[in-house]
Amino acid sequence: ARPQATGARTGTVLLTGATGGVGAAVLQELMAQGRPVRVLVRPESAHLPALNGAEVVEGDLGDVDSLRRAVEGADAVIHSACTFTDHATDLAAMRALVDGWRGGPFVFVSSIDAYGRPTGTEVAEGSPSGAAVTPYGQAKLDCERILFEAAATGRGQAVAVRSPIVWGPHHRLRDQLRWGSTGALYQAALAGRPIGLPAADEWYGASWVHAAALARALTACLSPDHPAVGRVVNAVSGHVSWADFSTELVRLLGSGSPVTATPDADGELRRPWHYRADTLAGPLAPEPGEDWRSVLAAMVR
């Protein structure tokens, strides 16, 4: 039988996704703050040493009963778990958590992909979605709506934190570097193939956030009087051009890949946007070793 959530300590924070790249950083931050933490994890991960000190509820996003057990009696929620591909499951999980939410802050980890392709190059916090929202982004938008509609009934304080690519030394974040949105550039550099980028006379690149900085931002949103409460906000550490990113990858990998501008560069690289992240600027301020070159080096190693 699966363990039941029992007698949550005062101030208990329910954290979903605690074994993922983002969740692991959030768990570490909550533990460092001395917060009582309850985690929802799959049975095969419940033994992990990193979970020591947390109350464990076995389950996952596809198990609605486990979600209901996990949220019962929690004083706050940070929902960072996501299937990334099974959007119906993500929506059902959000509904189950919100249905069981009885008060306090609820912080949802959303994504800047929910903006689609913004109309301008400077994207303010809470901006409306542009064209061509991906199915993943639409699921995030739908989850935001579910949460804020519940908060409007007086349930508690809701915050949606939209993050870009998350970088950090966790193995799942390393995998995303190698095979995710930056995977084509990484694999080309690894193989020594030419790396073709959009024209050099325009800025194109990636927004990113350090996992530790994102964790500080998410936990800051648990404060009931934080200016993020009731809003959609961004968590962005910075922006790096594809040229700088690719050149650094080539150096770190000891590759001979030439990095050049080409008219037939992958259209997905044409990302001219800079995302504002004013509300969470304090906790997002980089600590030593949180610059993009340092974290990229840690991930490549």
N, C-alpha and C positions, 0 to 999 in steps of 0.2 A: 504494500500500500504506500502511496505517496505521502510524505510528511505534510501535515496541515500547518498553516500559519497559526501560531499560538501566542496570545497575549503580547501583542506588540508593545515595545517600550515607548514611553512618551517621546514624541518627536521622530518616530520611525519613518524613514524615507524608503518607499518602494522603488527599486531600480530594475528596469528590464534591460536585457542585453548586456549583463555584467561581464560576460566572457568575450564580448566583441571588442574591437579596437577602441571605440568610443566609451562603451560601458566600463571597460577595465580601468580607464583613466578616471572616469567619474567615481567609481568605487574607491579607488585609491585616494581621491580628493575628499570624499565623504568620510572615509576612515581617518584621514589625517585631521579632519575637523572634529573628530570624536562623535559624529552623528550615528545613531542607531540605524542600521541598514537592513532591509529585507530584499533579497534578490530572487528573481524568477529565472531558473536555469534548467536546462535539460538534465535528465537523470544521469547521463554519462559524464556530465561536467560538474555534478554536485560535490565531488570530492576534491576539486582543485584547491591547492593551498592558498591561492589568491582570495578565496572566498572565506577564509578563516575570520571569524568575528562577525560574520553576517548571518542573519536568519535566512535559511534556504527554503524556498518553496519550489518543488520540482514541477516542471511543466514547460510549455512553449507557446508561441503565438497561435498555433493551431488548436490549442487545448483551452477552450473557453472556460471550463470549470476551474482550471488551474489559475487562469487570470483573475477570476472572481475571488478565489481563495487568497491570492497574492495581494489584491488591493484592499481586502477587508481589514478595517482597523488601521490602515496606514494614514499617517498624518500629512504626507506629501508624496508626490509621484514624480519621478523622472523617467520618461518613456523613451528609451534610446534604441530598443530592439526594432528590427525591420527585416523582412524577408528580401527586400530589394526587387524581387521578381514576381511574387505571388501577392498581387495587390488586393485581391478579395480577402485574403487572410489578414493582411495588414489592417484593412478597414474593419473587419469583424473583431479583431483584437482591440482596436481603439474603442469600438462601441462597448465591448465588454468591460474595459477598464473604466470608461466614463460612466457606465451604468452603476458600477460599484464605488465610484468616487463620492465621498461624503463630505469633503471639505478640505481646506488647506490648499497649498499651491500644487498645480499640475503643470509640469514643464515638458513640452513635447519637442523632440529633436526632429526638426523638419529639414528642408533642403533648398538651396538656392535654385535647384533645378525646377522648383515649383513656379519660378518666374517665366519659364519658357524662354523665348528670345526677347528680352526687353527692348523697348523702342529707342531708348537713349543709351549712352555709354556709362553714365553715372546712375547707379540704381540705389534709390533711397530705401530705407527700411519700410516694410509694409507696402511697397509698390505693387500696383495691380499686375497681373500676369500678362505677358505678351503673347505672341503667336507661337504655335507649335509646342505646346506643353506636352512633354513626354507622358506616357502612361504612369511611369514612376512619379513624375512631378504632380500629375493630377491626383494620384492617391495621397500624396502629401497634402495637397490643397484640401482634399475631402476630409482627411483626418484633422486638419486645422479647423475646418468648419464644424465638425462634430464636437470638438473640444470647446470652441468658443460659444456655440449654441447652448451647451450645457452650463458653461460659466455664466451666461446671461440670465439663467434662472436662479442665480444666487448660490450655486453649488460650491464655488471656491474661486481661487485666483488662477487664471490660465495664462500661460506664456508659450508661444511657439518660437523656437530659436532655429533660424535657417542657417545651415552651415554649408560650406563648399567642400572640396576635397579635404579629407582629414589626413594629416601626416603625423607619424609617430613611430616608435620602435616596435610596436606590437606586431606579431606575425601576420595578423589579418590585414593590417594596414600596409605591411610590406607586400603582401599578395596583391592588394589593390594597385600599388605602384607598378607592379610588374604586368598585371593583366587587366586593370580597370581602364579608366579614361585616359591615363597616361601610358598604358601598356604598349601601344604601337611605337611610341618614341623610345621607351625602355628597351623593347625587344630589338629595335633597329640598332640602338647603340650597343647592346650586348653582342649582336652578331657582326658589328662593324659595317653595317649597311649605311648608305647615304641617308641623311635626315632632311627631308624637304619641308620647309615651313612657308607660311604665307608671306606676302611682300614685307620687306623690312621697313618700308616707309609708313606702316600703320602698326599700332600697338595691338598685339594679340597675345593672350596668355591665360594663365590660370589663377583663380583666387584659391586660397588655401587657408587652413587653420591648423595650428598645432593641437594635438589631442589633449595635452595638459592644459592649454589655454582654454579650449572648449569646455573642459571639465570645470575649470574655475568659473567660467561664464554661466554654465548651467546651474551650478550650485548657488551662485549669487542670486539667481532668479527665484530661489526658494524663499527669499526674504519677502514678507507680505507687503512691505512698502517700497520695494524696488521699482524704479521707473519702467521696467520692462513689463510689469504686471498688466494683463489685459491687452497685450500688444503682440504683433509679429515683429521680431527683431532679428538682426544678423549677427553671426559670430565669425568674423574673418580676421585672420592674423595679417594678411597682406596679399599682394598680387605679384606674380613673377612672369616675365615674358617667356614665351616658348623658346626664344633664342637663348636666353640666359639659362633656362632650365635644361635644355638639350646640351648646351655646351658644358654645363656642370656634370650632367650624367656621363657624357663622353669622358670627361676627366676622371671621375670617380671609378668608372668601369675600365679605365685604361684602354679605351676603344680608339680606333682610327677613323670613326665615322665622320665624314665631312658634314657640316651643318650649313645649308644653303637655303635661299629663298627661291621658290619655284611657283609658277602660275598654277600647277596642278596639285598643290598641297591639299591634304585632306580638309574638306569643308568644315568638319567638326572642330578644327583648330581655330576657326575664325570666331574667336570669342573676345570682343573688344570691351567687355564690361568691367567696371570697377564698382564693387558693392560697399556701400557705407555701413559702418558698424559702430555708430556713435553711442548707442545706449549702453553697450557692454564694453566700452573702451577700457574701463578700469581693469576688470579681471582679464581682459585680453592682452594687456600690455605684456610684451615678451619678457620672460625671465631668461637668465643666462642659458645659452644653448638652444634657445627656441627660435633662432633665425632660420630661414629656409635652407640655407646651405648646410648648417649643422644637422638639422633633422633629416635632410635628404642623405647626408653622409651616413647617419646612423641607420637609416633604412636600407641603404645599399649594402652596408657591411653585414 
